[in-house]
Amino acid sequence: DSGVTQTPKHLITATGQRVTLRCSPRSGDLSVYWYQQSLDQGLQFLIHYYNGEERAKGNILERFSAQQFPDLHSELNLSSLELGDSALYFCASSVAPGQGAGGTFGSGTRLTVV
Amino acid sequence: GQQLNQSPQSMFIQEGEDVSMNCTSSSIFNTWLWYKQDPGEGPVLLIALYKAGELTSNGRLTAQFGITRKDSFLNISASIPSDVGIYFCAGPGGTGTASKLTFGTGTRLQVTL
């Protein structure tokens, strides 16, 4: 158990729908990162939050958004889902940017869009 | 953008053999990270490298930060069945080691008894 909790583990939904993925970071970690892993694109950084504020954005689609709440958990919202959004979505956490090399990853949420 | 290419893409080896894999970048990195991903799990950090030329070990694993800062190498000695998985290199694209990681294409390792 890495200490980073992601829910749900699996999600199946239809095209056009909207889903919310949740991440609870390790106790004491203020930074949360979201990654997408797909067969064709590999592991890609989406977005980074630190203590409630957005710090960096990667290849995140406009249909996707995220936030980090005061209790430090984070949610990734995916809307107008397309078949190509099917992927594993990982959350990682670290104490702060620049600390905890690479962050600690959760077990991921597998999203299947049908 | 930055690209990290790993080779080989996959490899079958016999238990007990040594393994070598590498990662090359189109641009310079100041930190190199090596991860292992087991099926159904997230990547787990194996080794972090912070200085060009650095050689760091973690048990049977040894990684090196290339002198040019555009490559890194991972060696596994005396492989065992639990070494099976996908190995990724990664480097940070932003401030700090954990920001905006760029991941390599991965090397899938399979061990035969």
Chai-1 contact restraints between the chains, C-beta under 6 A:
chainA,res_idxA,chainB,res_idxB,connection_type,confidence,min_distance_angstrom,max_distance_angstrom,comment,restraint_id
A,G42,B,T105,contact,1.0,0.0,6.0,A-B,restraint_1
A,L43,B,F103,contact,1.0,0.0,6.0,A-B,restraint_2
A,F45,B,K100,contact,1.0,0.0,6.0,A-B,restraint_3
A,F45,B,L101,contact,1.0,0.0,6.0,A-B,restraint_4
A,A56,B,G94,contact,1.0,0.0,6.0,A-B,restraint_5
A,A56,B,S99,contact,1.0,0.0,6.0,A-B,restraint_6
A,A56,B,K100,contact,1.0,0.0,6.0,A-B,restraint_7
A,G58,B,K100,contact,1.0,0.0,6.0,A-B,restraint_8
A,F90,B,G42,contact,1.0,0.0,6.0,A-B,restraint_9
A,S94,B,A98,contact,1.0,0.0,6.0,A-B,restraint_10
A,P97,B,T95,contact,1.0,0.0,6.0,A-B,restraint_11
A,P97,B,G96,contact,1.0,0.0,6.0,A-B,restraint_12
A,P97,B,S99,contact,1.0,0.0,6.0,A-B,restraint_13
A,G98,B,G96,contact,1.0,0.0,6.0,A-B,restraint_14
A,G100,B,A98,contact,1.0,0.0,6.0,A-B,restraint_15
A,A101,B,A48,contact,1.0,0.0,6.0,A-B,restraint_16
A,A101,B,T97,contact,1.0,0.0,6.0,A-B,restraint_17
A,G102,B,L33,contact,1.0,0.0,6.0,A-B,restraint_18
A,G102,B,L45,contact,1.0,0.0,6.0,A-B,restraint_19
A,G102,B,A98,contact,1.0,0.0,6.0,A-B,restraint_20
A,G103,B,A98,contact,1.0,0.0,6.0,A-B,restraint_21
A,F105,B,G42,contact,1.0,0.0,6.0,A-B,restraint_22
A,F105,B,P43,contact,1.0,0.0,6.0,A-B,restraint_23
A,G106,B,G42,contact,1.0,0.0,6.0,A-B,restraint_24
A,S107,B,E41,contact,1.0,0.0,6.0,A-B,restraint_25
A,S107,B,G42,contact,1.0,0.0,6.0,A-B,restraint_26
A,G108,B,G42,contact,1.0,0.0,6.0,A-B,restraint_27
